[in-house]
Amino acid sequence: MKSEDHSDLPHHRHRIHQKRLVALAFKKYSKPVAYLILLLLAYALGYASHSQPRLSQAARDLLDHNNFLAQCSSPVPPAHVRQTILNRVFNGTSPWENFPPDHVKNLLLPDWKKGWGSHGAVFENLIRRVRPKTIIEVGSFLGASATHMAELTRKLGLETQIICIDDFRGWPGYYDNGKSLKLVNGDSMLLYQFMKNVVNVRASESIMFLPFSAGTALVGLCDWGFTVTWSGGVLFGHDYFLDVDNYGVRRAVDLFARLNGFRVEIDGEHWVLA
């Protein structure tokens, strides 16, 4: 018995449906009107037949994940982390030398440190568990969490370099109930206040910074050999419980976890991938 091939059955039914629509148009309307309707039908049916198919969750994940893919350079040894930043960003000279410069000394606040969940238990929990030699912080603002981590690593006797990524510009219209620094020729002065906060806790030898946007800084770090080693590293952050979780941090974290086989753990208000 000859078997029937039904592989093209959906397309066959689609063509029959089109023919019925064409016949209906000729039967019901005069020729000029029928031709117009046919033109519109041809456009609509053609657009529908060439539109993107519905994708599975796995397929959508892979498409979204394209932004994560990058081949970084060979890992830089922990002992060379600080000098690599100095050479690549500051022409080999420490930005902490002769700080603060004369033109900002009288403009900085004696103590202005602010953060969001910067002293949560997750910091000590993970630092005790992982005992990191390098910490990369994306989004440092005034250094509240960075200086807290520096104090924790010091207490635990660790020699850890903390790399802080932030453009230190704040955001449009930023003002903190009268505590903000005044703009100086358009400069928010946040970088200098961050540096002062670091100096206040004597952490300039363990904290280095990249004064760029997150995207720019991370591309540079990847090129210089800064990578996360999952055999002992950990990735964590906050903002997982925002109302816009389907479009912000939670979506990105869940996507990264699914595609790389991690489980999202919660520690207080922070998410953890380890």
NUVEXKE-218032 format. One record per residue (C-alpha): residue in three letters; x, y, z. Coordinates in pm, whole numbers, padded with zeros to 5 digits, m for minus. Layout:
N
+------+--------+--------+--------+
| resn |     px |     py |     pz |
+------+--------+--------+--------+
|  ala |      X |      Y |      Z |
...
+------+--------+--------+--------+
! end
This chain:
274
+------+--------+--------+--------+
| resn |     px |     py |     pz |
+------+--------+--------+--------+
|  met |  00000 |  00000 |  00000 |
|  lys |  00131 |  00341 | m00090 |
|  ser |  00184 |  00557 |  00214 |
|  glu |  00056 |  00910 |  00212 |
|  asp |  00285 |  01201 |  00290 |
|  his |  00114 |  01446 |  00523 |
|  ser |  00424 |  01652 |  00600 |
|  asp |  00287 |  01944 |  00400 |
|  leu | m00069 |  01913 |  00531 |
|  pro | m00080 |  02244 |  00726 |
|  his |  00045 |  02435 |  00421 |
|  his | m00209 |  02250 |  00198 |
|  arg | m00496 |  02351 |  00427 |
|  his | m00363 |  02707 |  00432 |
|  arg | m00376 |  02722 |  00049 |
|  ile | m00733 |  02581 |  00043 |
|  his | m00837 |  02848 |  00292 |
|  gln | m00684 |  03118 |  00069 |
|  lys | m00872 |  02985 | m00237 |
|  arg | m01200 |  02995 | m00046 |
|  leu | m01138 |  03357 |  00050 |
|  val | m01064 |  03443 | m00314 |
|  ala | m01383 |  03270 | m00437 |
|  leu | m01589 |  03448 | m00174 |
|  ala | m01454 |  03784 | m00279 |
|  phe | m01540 |  03731 | m00649 |
|  lys | m01883 |  03595 | m00567 |
|  lys | m01993 |  03873 | m00335 |
|  tyr | m01840 |  04184 | m00485 |
|  ser | m01803 |  04350 | m00824 |
|  lys | m01466 |  04310 | m00996 |
|  pro | m01301 |  04646 | m00891 |
|  val | m01398 |  04594 | m00528 |
|  ala | m01303 |  04227 | m00543 |
|  tyr | m00957 |  04312 | m00680 |
|  leu | m00902 |  04558 | m00395 |
|  ile | m01006 |  04300 | m00138 |
|  leu | m00778 |  04043 | m00300 |
|  leu | m00488 |  04284 | m00285 |
|  leu | m00547 |  04342 |  00084 |
|  leu | m00592 |  03970 |  00149 |
|  ala | m00274 |  03887 | m00040 |
|  tyr | m00080 |  04139 |  00171 |
|  ala | m00230 |  04017 |  00499 |
|  leu | m00192 |  03645 |  00424 |
|  gly |  00157 |  03694 |  00286 |
|  tyr |  00263 |  03887 |  00596 |
|  ala |  00115 |  03620 |  00825 |
|  ser |  00283 |  03337 |  00637 |
|  his |  00625 |  03508 |  00661 |
|  ser |  00599 |  03635 |  01018 |
|  gln |  00825 |  03490 |  01285 |
|  pro |  00701 |  03158 |  01430 |
|  arg |  00621 |  03126 |  01798 |
|  leu |  00939 |  03036 |  01981 |
|  ser |  00979 |  02802 |  02274 |
|  gln |  01117 |  02937 |  02601 |
|  ala |  01449 |  02764 |  02530 |
|  ala |  01472 |  02928 |  02186 |
|  arg |  01392 |  03273 |  02326 |
|  asp |  01653 |  03219 |  02597 |
|  leu |  01917 |  03141 |  02337 |
|  leu |  01831 |  03451 |  02137 |
|  asp |  01845 |  03673 |  02446 |
|  his |  02163 |  03504 |  02562 |
|  asn |  02355 |  03628 |  02256 |
|  asn |  02434 |  03943 |  02449 |
|  phe |  02619 |  03738 |  02713 |
|  leu |  02849 |  03555 |  02473 |
|  ala |  03209 |  03671 |  02473 |
|  gln |  03549 |  03509 |  02465 |
|  cys |  03765 |  03679 |  02725 |
|  ser |  04144 |  03683 |  02732 |
|  ser |  04343 |  03441 |  02946 |
|  pro |  04273 |  03504 |  03316 |
|  val |  04498 |  03758 |  03485 |
|  pro |  04658 |  03619 |  03805 |
|  pro |  04512 |  03771 |  04125 |
|  ala |  04853 |  03911 |  04218 |
|  his |  04852 |  04119 |  03897 |
|  val |  04497 |  04252 |  03920 |
|  arg |  04576 |  04590 |  04075 |
|  gln |  04874 |  04664 |  03854 |
|  thr |  04679 |  04564 |  03544 |
|  ile |  04412 |  04824 |  03627 |
|  leu |  04676 |  05087 |  03700 |
|  asn |  04852 |  05023 |  03371 |
|  arg |  04542 |  04997 |  03156 |
|  val |  04343 |  05287 |  03302 |
|  phe |  04575 |  05523 |  03490 |
|  asn |  04901 |  05505 |  03291 |
|  gly |  05072 |  05318 |  03575 |
|  thr |  05014 |  05589 |  03838 |
|  ser |  04782 |  05533 |  04133 |
|  pro |  04483 |  05771 |  04140 |
|  trp |  04516 |  05772 |  04518 |
|  glu |  04846 |  05960 |  04508 |
|  asn |  04816 |  06319 |  04632 |
|  phe |  04445 |  06283 |  04696 |
|  pro |  04246 |  06500 |  04732 |
|  pro |  04359 |  06762 |  04481 |
|  asp |  04356 |  07120 |  04604 |
|  his |  04060 |  07231 |  04395 |
|  val |  03822 |  06984 |  04564 |
|  lys |  03949 |  06968 |  04922 |
|  asn |  03698 |  07218 |  05056 |
|  leu |  03410 |  07090 |  04844 |
|  leu |  03385 |  06736 |  04979 |
|  leu |  03168 |  06637 |  05273 |
|  pro |  03350 |  06497 |  05579 |
|  asp |  03136 |  06184 |  05580 |
|  trp |  02868 |  06113 |  05323 |
|  lys |  02817 |  05747 |  05248 |
|  lys |  02499 |  05599 |  05113 |
|  gly |  02401 |  05265 |  04966 |
|  trp |  02122 |  05013 |  04923 |
|  gly |  02149 |  04697 |  05132 |
|  ser |  02522 |  04764 |  05160 |
|  his |  02561 |  04597 |  05499 |
|  gly |  02344 |  04291 |  05442 |
|  ala |  02451 |  03961 |  05591 |
|  val |  02514 |  03824 |  05241 |
|  phe |  02846 |  04009 |  05220 |
|  glu |  03003 |  03841 |  05519 |
|  asn |  02835 |  03508 |  05442 |
|  leu |  02987 |  03490 |  05094 |
|  ile |  03326 |  03638 |  05180 |
|  arg |  03370 |  03386 |  05460 |
|  arg |  03262 |  03102 |  05231 |
|  val |  03452 |  03195 |  04914 |
|  arg |  03749 |  03388 |  05059 |
|  pro |  03789 |  03580 |  04731 |
|  lys |  04112 |  03726 |  04600 |
|  thr |  03927 |  03957 |  04362 |
|  ile |  03586 |  04120 |  04391 |
|  ile |  03429 |  04312 |  04101 |
|  glu |  03145 |  04543 |  04201 |
|  val |  02920 |  04683 |  03927 |
|  gly |  02759 |  04999 |  04061 |
|  ser |  02946 |  05151 |  04357 |
|  phe |  02796 |  05499 |  04399 |
|  leu |  02957 |  05638 |  04718 |
|  gly |  03134 |  05316 |  04815 |
|  ala |  02916 |  05198 |  05105 |
|  ser |  02926 |  04829 |  05008 |
|  ala |  03283 |  04845 |  04875 |
|  thr |  03422 |  04984 |  05200 |
|  his |  03213 |  04735 |  05397 |
|  met |  03363 |  04447 |  05197 |
|  ala |  03712 |  04593 |  05243 |
|  glu |  03662 |  04597 |  05619 |
|  leu |  03533 |  04238 |  05613 |
|  thr |  03829 |  04107 |  05411 |
|  arg |  04067 |  04290 |  05642 |
|  lys |  03901 |  04136 |  05948 |
|  leu |  03934 |  03790 |  05792 |
|  gly |  04300 |  03843 |  05704 |
|  leu |  04241 |  03824 |  05327 |
|  glu |  04444 |  04002 |  05062 |
|  thr |  04156 |  04096 |  04834 |
|  gln |  04141 |  04352 |  04557 |
|  ile |  03799 |  04513 |  04510 |
|  ile |  03736 |  04661 |  04165 |
|  cys |  03454 |  04918 |  04164 |
|  ile |  03275 |  04998 |  03838 |
|  asp |  03073 |  05319 |  03822 |
|  asp |  03067 |  05632 |  03606 |
|  phe |  03013 |  05833 |  03928 |
|  arg |  02774 |  06071 |  03754 |
|  gly |  02456 |  05997 |  03945 |
|  trp |  02145 |  06038 |  03731 |
|  pro |  01954 |  06326 |  03574 |
|  gly |  01808 |  06553 |  03840 |
|  tyr |  01986 |  06367 |  04119 |
|  tyr |  01965 |  06543 |  04454 |
|  asp |  01965 |  06383 |  04798 |
|  asn |  01761 |  06600 |  05035 |
|  gly |  02016 |  06877 |  05034 |
|  lys |  02309 |  06647 |  05117 |
|  ser |  02433 |  06614 |  04762 |
|  leu |  02749 |  06785 |  04653 |
|  lys |  02696 |  07092 |  04442 |
|  leu |  02775 |  07062 |  04071 |
|  val |  03108 |  07214 |  03971 |
|  asn |  03106 |  07303 |  03602 |
|  gly |  02869 |  07013 |  03544 |
|  asp |  03072 |  06768 |  03754 |
|  ser |  02868 |  06588 |  04022 |
|  met |  03184 |  06534 |  04229 |
|  leu |  03065 |  06185 |  04321 |
|  leu |  03395 |  06022 |  04221 |
|  tyr |  03590 |  06247 |  04458 |
|  gln |  03342 |  06180 |  04741 |
|  phe |  03369 |  05805 |  04674 |
|  met |  03748 |  05832 |  04695 |
|  lys |  03728 |  06029 |  05019 |
|  asn |  03501 |  05765 |  05171 |
|  val |  03754 |  05496 |  05079 |
|  val |  04042 |  05697 |  05225 |
|  asn |  03842 |  05755 |  05544 |
|  val |  03844 |  05381 |  05619 |
|  arg |  04206 |  05337 |  05499 |
|  ala |  04103 |  05105 |  05216 |
|  ser |  04281 |  05266 |  04919 |
|  glu |  04527 |  04976 |  04897 |
|  ser |  04248 |  04722 |  04853 |
|  ile |  04001 |  04922 |  04644 |
|  met |  04055 |  05028 |  04281 |
|  phe |  03793 |  05176 |  04050 |
|  leu |  03699 |  05202 |  03684 |
|  pro |  03518 |  05535 |  03626 |
|  phe |  03321 |  05418 |  03323 |
|  ser |  02978 |  05283 |  03237 |
|  ala |  02919 |  04918 |  03324 |
|  gly |  02920 |  04808 |  02959 |
|  thr |  03244 |  04987 |  02876 |
|  ala |  03422 |  04866 |  03189 |
|  leu |  03312 |  04502 |  03154 |
|  val |  03425 |  04486 |  02792 |
|  gly |  03763 |  04617 |  02904 |
|  leu |  03790 |  04370 |  03191 |
|  cys |  03702 |  04081 |  02961 |
|  asp |  03971 |  04192 |  02717 |
|  trp |  04226 |  04218 |  02998 |
|  gly |  04152 |  03871 |  03137 |
|  phe |  03909 |  03935 |  03423 |
|  thr |  03667 |  03641 |  03427 |
|  val |  03445 |  03469 |  03682 |
|  thr |  03584 |  03128 |  03778 |
|  trp |  03280 |  02917 |  03859 |
|  ser |  03487 |  02644 |  04024 |
|  gly |  03508 |  02875 |  04324 |
|  gly |  03356 |  03208 |  04228 |
|  val |  03017 |  03355 |  04305 |
|  leu |  02789 |  03612 |  04145 |
|  phe |  02537 |  03805 |  04353 |
|  gly |  02343 |  04129 |  04363 |
|  his |  02028 |  04310 |  04467 |
|  asp |  01711 |  04450 |  04300 |
|  tyr |  01573 |  04098 |  04244 |
|  phe |  01239 |  04183 |  04403 |
|  leu |  01147 |  04497 |  04213 |
|  asp |  00794 |  04537 |  04076 |
|  val |  00931 |  04528 |  03720 |
|  asp |  01101 |  04192 |  03777 |
|  asn |  00995 |  04056 |  03438 |
|  tyr |  01189 |  04328 |  03258 |
|  gly |  01483 |  04404 |  03485 |
|  val |  01725 |  04230 |  03716 |
|  arg |  01514 |  03924 |  03794 |
|  arg |  01461 |  03839 |  03427 |
|  ala |  01833 |  03873 |  03352 |
|  val |  01936 |  03665 |  03655 |
|  asp |  01682 |  03391 |  03584 |
|  leu |  01782 |  03380 |  03216 |
|  phe |  02153 |  03354 |  03296 |
|  ala |  02084 |  03085 |  03558 |
|  arg |  01870 |  02874 |  03323 |
|  leu |  02120 |  02883 |  03040 |
|  asn |  02419 |  02803 |  03260 |
|  gly |  02262 |  02544 |  03489 |
|  phe |  02261 |  02748 |  03810 |
|  arg |  01999 |  02773 |  04080 |
|  val |  01911 |  03116 |  04212 |
|  glu |  01955 |  03132 |  04588 |
|  ile |  01813 |  03411 |  04804 |
|  asp |  02007 |  03564 |  05094 |
|  gly |  01800 |  03838 |  05253 |
|  glu |  01726 |  04092 |  04978 |
|  his |  02005 |  03961 |  04755 |
|  trp |  02018 |  03691 |  04485 |
|  val |  02317 |  03454 |  04464 |
|  leu |  02453 |  03231 |  04185 |
|  ala |  02729 |  03000 |  04295 |
+------+--------+--------+--------+
! end
